[in-house]
């Protein structure tokens, strides 16, 4: 079934955003190629793409090869790529992000691709989420990596609450969800005997670190080692908390 997305209009709005005079919003050719590689690892790098296009007699202008790279993807990959674009743009210009979201997703939230039904979390889905985070880090998209960590924890906490504390199912914010999960796990473990309370008590601290750092990146600092370290740290915290919760859901 073919979608009704007007990809030409979506691209025109997209390029206007990515070509912005705002340095934080602007996306260079090399960065754009890395964004595409996040969705399609077989896509060429910027260094590979230019000589390839020259040999084929194709334009090397950014507007032309951005369009060609997007059109070379399957429709499902395009949706995933536009999620990456919206994540990037929204941090700097919400109005432009909303315009693109309306065109591509019909006004729906362009949530990260790691979102799964909250009652279907398992080790495989956690591993897949961690893989998505790794790919974002490899592509130097540290803000997206941290956002994916946040989304992963949100899904895990909601799954736990739905199964074990259904009376709190209406909670949506990450930190209140985390507190409910921590308190319930503590009660269950306490009933079994002595346990390392420090590990469970660390959950809110670790979760808060991810929640606070999610939107704390500046595009101009994406290449800085400290930003990479923070994204890696968020991934590892997500892994640790996810493994703990998997014992209960």
C-alpha angles and dihedrals in degrees: 000000000000118000122234094229114137095223093181093057091043091053094047090054090043096052091047088057097043091046092053123140085230102101092209091056098038116103119204124213092258092050092047091053090051089052090054091046088056087066098029112027089189093064114110124259119240090259091052096042102057098056089042092055091044091054089051093048092243128145117268094204114126094234092055100045094042088057093046093050092051093046090051090065127086115256092254090052089050091056089051092048093050088054087059091049093049091049090053097044097043092062089062108023118018094182093058091044091052091050092054092043090054092051098046105028101027092246093308120133112270094226121186115272093246092075110116134170105291094234096051102066115137138152093274093055091047090051091049091051091050089050090054089051091050091051091051090051091048088052090051091245096136096161091055091047091056091044089053090051089053092049092048092053091046091055093047094049093048090049091052094047092048091053102037109019104028092161087070095048091115092070114111107167117092101230097050088047090051092051093051091049093047093049093048094048090048091054092049094048093044090056089058095051138262116356137168098274091183091070094054093040089055092064096085091046093051093043092049090052090057094043093051096044096046094091098023099096126105118212089225090061099047091111095052117113092227091059091050090049091052092050091049091047091051090051092051092047090050090051093050095047091044093053090050094051092046087070089065106035 
